[in-house]
Amino acid sequence: MKRYLAEHLSSILKEVGAGDDTALTFEKPKLEAHGNLTTNVAMTLAKSLRRNPRQVAQDIVSRLTLDPTAVSRVEIAGPGFINFWFTDAFTTRRVTEILAAGPEFGRTAAGHGRKTQVEYVSANPTGPLSVGHGRQAAIGDTIANLLSWTGHDVTREYYYNNAGRQMRKLAESTYARYRQLYNSGFPFPEDGYQGDYIKEIAEQLKAERGEEVARLPLEQALDVCKSFAEQRLFQAIKNVLARMGVVHDVFFNEDSLYHNGEIENVVAEFRRMGLAYDQDGAVWLKTSSMGLEQDRVIIKSTGEPTYRLPDIAYHREKFRRGFDLVVDVFGADHIATIPDVLAGIKALGYDPDKVKVVIHQFVTLMQGGEQVKMSKRLATFVTLDELIDEVGADAVRFFFLMRSISSHLEFDMELAKEQSEKNPVYYLQYAHARIASILRFAEGEGVFAGAQALAGADTTLLTGAAEVALAKLLLEFPDEVEATAASLEPHRLTAYLHEAATAFHKFYHDHRVVVPEKDVAQARLALCLATKTVLANGFKILGITAPERM
């Protein structure tokens, strides 16, 4: 619909005096009574043309010559909106376009090959991933999929640090558990990692190295324990992410910023600009000169940098790699440092508007109406791996995505396992499987021989209200993908797919598909296959499977 109108309106806008840079956009009205599409182009032109918006709208409409079999009504509303009503035949005629595009339907070039980096998960290798990390993985990976589907050149990145106090604690915890395998009385660090996973790593170390590590000098032994534990924890992290279909292109180590001098270089640059100073033994960043309320410490009096400093250096490194768009997916615990990092980037001469920060809220696991408690240090939390074991990877991904990222998520584990329409992911996948069943039945009846055979189906025979409504909704899929990608809010796509599945069930309830009238049967089979295509493509973006049988 948008493409059809754009083709007819572009030349007319030039006739009324619009410039080449005039933005012609269309929106779906909130109320169906206001048409299928509306544009505010007359209002955006009014100021430059020095005319009343409604007069501009009238001028545009008077010059329009539209096919009445495609557009049934054009009206001017309010201060100058132009509303369009399309015929049912225009909509249903295009169902076969979905079949022709198949697995590519929904892909657009809106991103124009823009070099884009999406950073997500970024947990340090000190323990198993929590369900909070799982939500971030699902959100980040789906955003990367959305951007890829809309024509961006996407790099998926994981940022981690294998140095510092937490890694020292990991080394000490592993060493203590390893020594306890030979001497049960060996002391365990008071603030050590208590989880059973440390015991498992210690047992693996014993199996590979025997008592050798116990005979090493302490610091050397700790280095061995740190390296051994890190390697196995990182592999475990990659394994559980792979279970969710999450694979990163780049793993970037924060520690490399120290080894290659980037951290020192950033501090020196701030000092050169008069934006860094020493006070009370610490190094401060003069963020009060960058539009923020107060200055921030970037190096503590102990000599340890705060999170802000390596984050600024890391983002500068992102820009140096030539990314045009940087998407950071963070948990709510990062919200305080973001303004400081963006201010630092701007001071270094980079455009902070190219950085889009997505903040997701935390997850509460619910079972039997009770909250499942979590505490990482004491290892009483439910790991992401365990959650996948409990409810399945599809339910995990979908449940993490189906609520707004700005909303706290209560993950109902019992609902996620329920095989009924109450379970939203089951409801969607069942719609896909039901269509597959219909197509198998039609094939058995000799009225379906694949998508190519339906290319010539007369879909204008789809005249029922439920048929037209479903066709109209399916054709909106590319716009929904673009809008969801632009907003970086994956839950919008889950809502659309639920609406599409509901529209299909309504159509299936109202109309028998395989009927004696072969041309009608072919048209309805085309609509079924188009629905299956949209659901499957949407599932691919969300990272869930499209079952043929359930």
C-alpha positions in Angstrom: 0.0 0.0 0.0 2.8 2.4 0.9 4.7 1.6 -2.2 1.7 2.1 -4.4 0.9 5.5 -2.9 4.5 6.7 -2.9 4.7 5.9 -6.7 1.6 8.0 -7.4 2.3 10.9 -5.0 6.0 11.5 -5.6 5.5 13.4 -8.9 2.5 15.3 -7.6 4.5 16.6 -4.7 6.9 18.2 -7.1 4.0 19.7 -9.0 2.8 21.5 -5.9 6.3 22.9 -5.1 7.9 20.3 -2.8 11.6 19.9 -2.8 13.6 16.7 -3.5 14.2 16.3 0.2 10.5 16.2 1.2 9.8 13.3 3.4 6.8 11.3 2.3 5.7 9.0 5.1 2.6 6.9 5.7 1.1 5.6 8.9 -1.6 3.2 9.8 -4.4 5.2 11.5 -5.2 4.2 15.1 -8.9 3.9 14.1 -9.9 1.8 11.2 -12.6 4.4 10.4 -9.8 6.8 9.4 -8.7 4.6 6.5 -5.9 2.1 5.8 -3.1 4.6 5.5 -2.7 8.3 6.3 0.0 10.9 5.5 0.8 14.3 7.0 2.9 15.5 4.0 0.5 18.4 3.4 1.2 19.7 6.9 5.0 19.3 6.6 4.9 21.2 3.3 2.6 24.0 4.4 5.3 26.1 6.1 7.7 26.1 3.2 4.9 26.7 0.7 3.4 29.4 3.0 -0.1 28.0 2.5 -2.8 26.5 4.7 -2.2 22.8 5.3 -5.7 21.8 4.2 -5.3 23.9 1.0 -2.1 22.0 0.3 -3.9 18.7 0.9 -6.7 19.7 -1.4 -4.2 20.6 -4.1 -2.5 17.2 -3.8 -5.8 15.2 -3.8 -7.2 17.1 -6.8 -4.2 16.1 -8.9 -4.3 12.4 -7.8 -5.5 9.8 -10.3 -5.8 6.5 -8.6 -7.1 3.2 -9.9 -10.6 2.8 -8.3 -10.1 -0.9 -8.2 -7.2 -0.2 -5.9 -8.2 2.8 -3.8 -11.8 3.3 -3.0 -11.7 6.6 -1.1 -9.4 9.5 -0.4 -10.4 12.1 2.2 -8.8 15.1 3.9 -9.2 15.1 7.7 -8.4 17.4 10.6 -5.7 20.0 10.0 -4.5 18.4 6.8 -4.2 14.6 7.0 -4.8 12.7 3.8 -6.5 9.4 4.5 -6.7 6.5 2.0 -9.0 3.5 1.8 -7.9 0.5 -0.3 -10.2 -2.0 -1.9 -10.3 -5.5 -0.6 -9.3 -6.8 -4.0 -6.1 -4.6 -3.9 -5.2 -6.3 -0.7 -6.0 -9.9 -1.5 -4.4 -9.7 -4.9 -1.0 -9.3 -3.3 -1.1 -12.4 -1.2 0.8 -14.3 -3.9 3.6 -11.7 -3.5 4.2 -13.2 -0.1 4.5 -16.7 -1.6 6.9 -15.4 -4.3 9.2 -13.9 -1.7 9.0 -16.9 0.6 11.7 -16.9 3.3 12.8 -13.4 2.2 9.4 -11.8 2.8 9.9 -9.1 5.4 13.5 -8.2 4.5 14.0 -4.6 3.5 16.9 -2.3 2.6 16.0 0.4 5.1 19.4 0.2 6.8 21.3 0.8 3.5 24.2 -1.5 4.5 24.9 0.7 7.6 27.8 -0.8 9.5 26.3 -1.7 12.9 27.6 -3.3 16.1 25.3 -4.8 18.7 26.9 -5.6 22.0 25.1 -7.9 24.4 25.5 -10.4 27.3 29.1 -9.3 28.1 29.3 -11.3 31.3 32.7 -11.9 32.9 33.7 -15.6 33.0 33.3 -16.0 36.7 30.3 -18.3 36.8 27.3 -19.7 34.9 24.9 -17.3 33.1 21.9 -16.2 35.1 18.4 -15.7 33.8 19.1 -12.0 33.7 21.9 -12.6 31.2 19.5 -14.8 29.3 17.0 -12.0 28.9 19.8 -9.8 27.6 21.0 -12.5 25.2 17.5 -12.9 23.8 16.9 -9.1 23.4 20.4 -8.4 21.9 20.3 -11.3 19.5 16.8 -10.5 18.3 17.8 -6.8 17.8 20.7 -8.0 15.8 18.4 -10.2 13.7 16.0 -7.3 13.2 18.7 -4.9 12.1 20.1 -7.6 9.7 16.6 -8.1 8.2 16.3 -4.4 7.6 19.6 -4.1 5.6 22.2 -3.3 8.3 25.7 -4.9 8.2 25.6 -6.3 11.7 28.5 -7.4 13.9 27.4 -9.3 17.2 29.9 -8.6 20.0 30.5 -9.9 23.5 32.7 -7.7 25.8 34.3 -9.2 28.9 37.1 -8.8 31.4 39.3 -11.7 32.5 41.3 -9.6 34.9 40.7 -7.8 38.2 39.4 -8.6 41.6 36.5 -10.9 40.5 38.9 -13.1 38.5 41.3 -13.2 41.5 38.4 -14.4 43.6 37.7 -17.1 41.0 41.3 -18.2 41.0 41.4 -18.4 44.8 38.0 -20.2 45.0 39.2 -22.8 42.4 42.5 -23.3 44.1 40.8 -23.8 47.5 38.4 -26.4 46.2 41.3 -28.1 44.3 43.4 -28.3 47.5 40.4 -29.6 49.5 40.3 -32.6 47.2 43.5 -33.6 48.9 43.0 -31.9 52.3 39.4 -31.4 53.4 40.5 -28.9 56.0 42.1 -26.5 53.5 40.5 -23.0 54.1 38.1 -21.6 51.7 38.1 -17.8 51.0 35.4 -16.0 53.0 34.1 -14.1 50.0 34.8 -17.0 47.5 32.4 -18.3 44.9 30.3 -21.0 46.7 28.7 -22.7 43.7 29.1 -26.4 42.9 30.5 -25.4 39.5 33.7 -24.4 41.3 34.0 -27.9 42.8 33.4 -29.4 39.3 36.1 -27.2 37.8 38.5 -28.2 40.6 37.8 -31.9 40.0 38.5 -31.4 36.3 41.8 -29.7 37.2 42.7 -32.6 39.4 41.9 -35.1 36.6 44.2 -33.3 34.2 47.0 -32.1 36.4 46.9 -34.3 39.5 48.8 -32.9 42.5 51.1 -30.9 40.2 49.3 -27.5 40.9 49.5 -28.0 44.7 53.3 -28.1 44.4 53.6 -24.8 42.5 54.4 -21.5 44.3 51.1 -19.8 45.3 50.9 -17.1 42.7 51.8 -19.5 39.9 49.2 -21.9 41.1 46.6 -19.2 41.2 47.4 -18.2 37.6 46.9 -21.9 36.6 43.6 -22.0 38.4 42.4 -18.7 36.9 43.3 -19.7 33.4 41.8 -23.2 33.8 38.5 -22.0 35.4 38.1 -19.1 32.9 38.5 -21.4 29.9 35.9 -23.8 31.1 33.5 -21.2 32.3 33.7 -19.3 29.0 33.1 -22.5 27.0 30.1 -23.2 29.3 28.8 -19.7 28.6 29.2 -20.2 24.8 27.4 -23.6 25.1 24.4 -22.3 26.9 24.1 -19.3 24.5 24.2 -21.7 21.6 21.3 -23.6 23.1 19.3 -20.3 22.6 20.7 -19.9 19.1 23.0 -17.1 20.2 26.4 -16.9 18.5 28.7 -13.9 18.6 31.0 -12.7 15.8 33.5 -11.0 18.1 34.6 -11.5 21.7 36.4 -8.4 22.9 38.5 -8.5 26.0 38.5 -5.4 28.2 42.0 -6.3 29.4 43.3 -5.6 25.9 42.6 -1.9 26.4 45.2 -1.9 29.1 47.8 -3.9 27.3 47.7 -1.8 24.1 47.8 1.5 26.0 44.2 2.7 25.1 43.3 3.4 28.8 46.4 5.6 29.4 45.8 7.2 26.0 42.3 8.2 26.9 43.3 9.7 30.2 46.2 11.6 28.5 43.7 13.0 25.9 41.3 14.2 28.7 44.3 15.8 30.5 45.4 17.5 27.3 41.9 19.0 26.9 41.8 20.1 30.5 39.0 17.6 31.3 40.9 15.3 33.7 42.4 16.4 37.0 43.8 14.9 40.3 42.1 15.3 43.6 42.3 13.3 46.9 44.6 10.8 45.2 42.1 10.0 42.5 41.7 11.0 38.9 38.5 12.9 38.1 36.7 13.5 34.8 35.3 17.0 34.5 31.9 15.9 33.4 30.4 19.1 34.9 32.0 20.8 31.9 30.2 18.3 29.6 26.6 19.2 30.6 26.3 16.8 33.6 25.7 17.8 37.2 29.0 16.8 38.8 32.5 15.4 38.0 33.1 11.7 38.2 36.1 9.6 39.4 37.6 7.6 36.5 40.6 6.2 38.5 40.2 5.5 42.2 42.9 6.4 44.8 43.9 2.7 44.8 44.8 3.1 41.1 41.9 1.0 39.9 39.8 2.5 37.1 36.1 2.8 37.6 33.8 1.3 35.0 33.5 4.6 33.2 37.1 4.8 31.9 37.4 1.4 30.1 33.9 1.9 28.8 34.8 5.2 27.2 38.0 3.6 25.8 36.0 0.7 24.4 33.4 2.9 22.8 36.2 5.0 21.2 37.6 1.7 19.8 34.1 0.9 18.4 34.1 4.2 16.5 37.7 3.6 15.3 36.5 0.3 13.7 34.1 2.3 11.6 30.7 1.5 13.0 28.0 3.9 11.9 25.6 2.6 14.6 26.4 1.1 18.0 23.7 -0.6 20.0 24.5 -1.4 23.6 22.2 -3.8 25.4 22.6 -3.4 29.2 20.8 -4.4 32.4 19.3 -1.7 34.6 22.4 -1.8 36.8 24.4 0.1 34.1 22.0 3.0 33.9 24.1 5.4 36.1 27.3 5.3 34.1 25.8 5.7 30.6 25.5 9.5 30.6 29.2 9.8 31.7 30.4 7.4 28.9 28.4 9.2 26.2 29.7 12.6 27.5 33.3 11.2 27.4 32.8 9.9 23.8 31.5 13.3 22.7 34.4 15.1 24.3 36.8 12.8 22.4 35.2 14.0 19.1 32.7 11.2 18.4 28.9 11.5 17.8 27.1 10.0 20.8 23.8 10.0 18.8 25.3 7.0 16.9 25.2 5.1 20.2 21.8 3.6 21.1 21.5 2.2 24.6 18.9 -0.4 25.3 18.2 -0.9 29.0 16.3 -4.0 30.1 14.8 -4.6 33.5 15.4 -7.6 35.6 13.7 -11.0 35.6 11.9 -12.7 38.5 11.3 -16.4 38.2 7.9 -17.6 39.4 6.9 -21.1 40.2 3.7 -22.2 41.9 2.9 -18.5 42.6 6.1 -18.2 44.5 9.3 -16.3 43.6 12.4 -18.4 43.0 15.2 -16.7 44.9 18.5 -15.9 43.3 21.9 -15.1 44.8 24.9 -15.4 42.5 27.6 -15.4 45.2 25.9 -18.2 47.2 25.1 -20.1 44.0 21.4 -20.5 45.0 20.3 -18.9 41.7 18.7 -20.8 38.8 21.1 -20.7 35.9 20.1 -20.0 32.4 21.1 -23.6 31.5 18.7 -25.0 34.1 15.9 -22.8 33.0 16.3 -24.1 29.4 16.3 -27.6 30.7 13.1 -26.9 32.6 11.0 -25.1 29.9 12.8 -25.4 26.6 14.8 -22.9 24.6 11.9 -21.6 22.5 9.9 -20.7 25.6 12.9 -19.1 27.3 13.6 -16.8 24.3 10.0 -15.9 23.6 9.1 -15.2 27.3 12.2 -13.0 27.6 11.0 -11.1 24.5 7.2 -10.8 24.9 7.2 -7.9 27.4 8.6 -4.4 26.9 12.3 -4.3 27.7 11.5 -1.4 30.1 9.2 -3.6 32.2 10.2 -5.9 35.0 9.6 -9.5 33.8 7.9 -12.1 35.9 8.7 -15.4 34.2 6.0 -17.9 34.9 7.8 -21.2 34.6 4.5 -23.3 34.8 2.9 -21.2 32.0 6.0 -21.6 29.9 5.6 -25.4 30.1 1.9 -25.5 29.5 0.8 -26.9 26.2 -2.3 -24.8 25.6 -3.3 -21.6 24.0 -2.7 -19.9 27.4 1.0 -20.3 26.6 1.8 -17.5 24.1 4.7 -19.3 22.4 2.7 -22.6 22.1 -0.2 -20.6 20.7 2.0 -19.2 17.9 3.8 -22.4 17.1 0.5 -24.3 17.1 -0.9 -21.9 14.4 2.2 -22.7 12.3 1.8 -26.5 12.8 -1.9 -26.3 12.1 -1.3 -24.7 8.7 1.3 -27.3 8.0 -1.3 -30.0 8.8 -3.9 -28.3 6.5 -1.4 -28.2 3.6 -0.6 -31.9 4.1 -4.3 -32.7 4.0 -4.7 -30.6 0.9 -1.8 -32.4 -0.7 -3.4 -35.7 0.1 -6.6 -34.5 -1.5 -4.7 -33.5 -4.7 -5.4 -29.8 -4.4 -2.0 -28.6 -3.2 1.3 -29.2 -5.0 3.6 -26.7 -3.4 4.1 -22.9 -3.3 4.9 -22.5 -7.0 1.6 -24.2 -8.0 -0.3 -21.5 -6.0 1.5 -18.6 -7.8 -1.5 -18.2 -10.2 -4.2 -18.6 -7.6 -7.0 -16.0 -7.9 -6.7 -14.5 -4.4 -9.3 -11.8 -5.3 -11.8 -14.6 -4.5 -10.9 -14.0 -0.8 -13.9 -11.8 -0.1 -14.9 -12.8 3.4 -14.2 -10.4 6.2 -11.9 -12.7 8.1 -10.0 -13.5 4.8 -9.5 -9.9 3.9 -8.5 -9.0 7.5 -5.9 -11.7 7.6 -4.5 -10.8 4.1 -4.2 -7.2 5.2 -2.4 -8.1 8.4 0.1 -10.4 6.6 1.1 -7.6 4.1 2.0 -5.4 7.0 4.8 -7.7 8.1 7.7 -5.8 6.4 6.5 -2.6 7.9 6.3 -4.2 11.3 9.8 -5.6 11.0 11.1 -2.1 10.1 9.2 -0.4 12.9 10.4 -2.9 15.4 14.0 -2.6 14.3 13.8 1.2 14.4 12.4 1.2 17.9 14.8 -1.6 19.2 11.8 -3.1 21.0 11.4 -6.8 20.1 8.2 -7.2 22.0 6.4 -5.3 19.2 7.0 -8.2 16.8 5.8 -10.8 19.3 2.5 -8.8 19.6 2.2 -8.6 15.8 2.7 -12.3 15.4 0.1 -13.1 18.1 -2.3 -10.8 16.2 -1.6 -12.7 13.0 -2.1 -16.1 14.6 -5.4 -14.9 16.1 -6.5 -13.6 12.7 -5.6 -16.9 11.1 -7.6 -18.9 13.7 -10.6 -16.6 13.0 -10.3 -17.2 9.3 -10.0 -21.0 9.8 -13.0 -20.9 12.0 -15.1 -19.0 9.5 -14.0 -20.7 6.2 -13.3 -24.2 5.2 -10.1 -24.3 3.2 -10.4 -27.5 1.1 -13.7 -27.0 -0.7 -15.2 -28.5 -3.9 -14.7 -25.2 -5.7 -11.0 -25.6 -6.7 -10.3 -22.0 -7.5 -11.6 -21.0 -4.0 -9.6 -23.8 -2.4 -6.5 -22.6 -4.2 -7.0 -19.0 -3.0 -7.5 -20.1 0.6 -4.5 -22.4 0.4 -2.5 -19.5 -0.8 -3.6 -17.5 2.2 -2.7 -20.3 4.5 0.7 -20.6 3.0 1.2 -16.9 3.2 0.4 -17.0 6.9 2.7 -19.9 7.5 5.5 -17.9 5.7 5.0 -14.8 7.8 4.9 -16.8 11.0 8.1 -18.7 10.1 9.9 -15.6 9.1 8.9 -13.9 12.3 10.0 -16.9 14.3 13.3 -16.8 12.6 13.8 -13.2 13.7 12.8 -14.0 17.3 15.1 -17.1 17.2 12.4 -19.7 17.9 11.6 -22.9 15.9 8.7 -23.2 13.4 7.3 -26.7 14.0 5.6 -28.6 11.3 3.8 -30.9 13.7 2.7 -30.6 17.4 
